[in-house]
């Protein structure tokens, strides 16, 4: 294609692009002068500039995939997508936030910097990418920690790590190992949350519950273990269990109202507790955040009451997987 003929070959330009995304340098090779490319990206013209040197061959809102393609073209051939985008593309069920950046890893020797919607992180520990739908992605273990290091509050880190462990079957031990290998920057909160997960938390609410329990000064419970009666019949799998006094703590996922999903199952569980003589404290997740001191006080009172009655003949069984 010559400089004079490109205008009549729009389909060829699109074919040479990545879903309509192409660099100005590539367009030059196809006969489109750089000044023409930039002119066609001005308001009211048929193209748009996504990033320095990167063009979308149409107007309108780019798709998330087009933004990804633009980021990878901007980053160059060694760029790898990390963070939430990588986790999501590998199965994490979490929608993209409006304005969420595309987080790229680049080798440390490159000089490319963040621009527009692209967050560039240069590293000496470039991962071997996993290719999903022709996109180079950082492995989940590294990608999720790259995201966590950028977060400054415990709650979203808890939520994200718990989701990755639950949904993607990621081993918390692998996350801890990767965290120790990487930069210390932003690692304190993820390290603390991983310790909570290692002690048994399977959800953000359970991790918050562990923090509340530490306020009580009571002996540490076990988390997510099955409890059976003396004949080996299943009673329940409480979120936390104090075996020495047979006290169960349940972090129930919703306020109790007739007709809600799970209401009947919760009643059946509580009836089994009652029949076995097990003391139970029930807490909704919202109170773990809004009233942690009050919840801790309730646990202390329940523990003392349980300690003052004969312990029922119930036993711990296996841990829930």
Secondary structure, 3 states (H helix, E strand, C coil): CCCCCHHHCHHHHHHHCECCEEEHHHHHHCCCCHHHHHHCCCCCCCCEEEECCEEECCCCCCCHHHHHHHHHHHHCCCCEEEHHHHHHHCCCCCCCCCCCCEEEEEECCCCCCCECCEEEEEECCCCCCEEECCEEECCHHHHHHHHHCCCCCHHHHHHHHHHHHHHCCCCHHHHHHHHHHCCCCCHHHHHHHHHHHHCCCCCHHHHHHHHHHHHHCCCCCEEEEEEEECCCCEEEEEEEEECCCCEEEEEECCCCCCCCCCHHHHHHHHHHHHHHCCEEEEEEHHHHHHCHHHHHHHHHHHHHHHHCCCCCCEEEEEECC
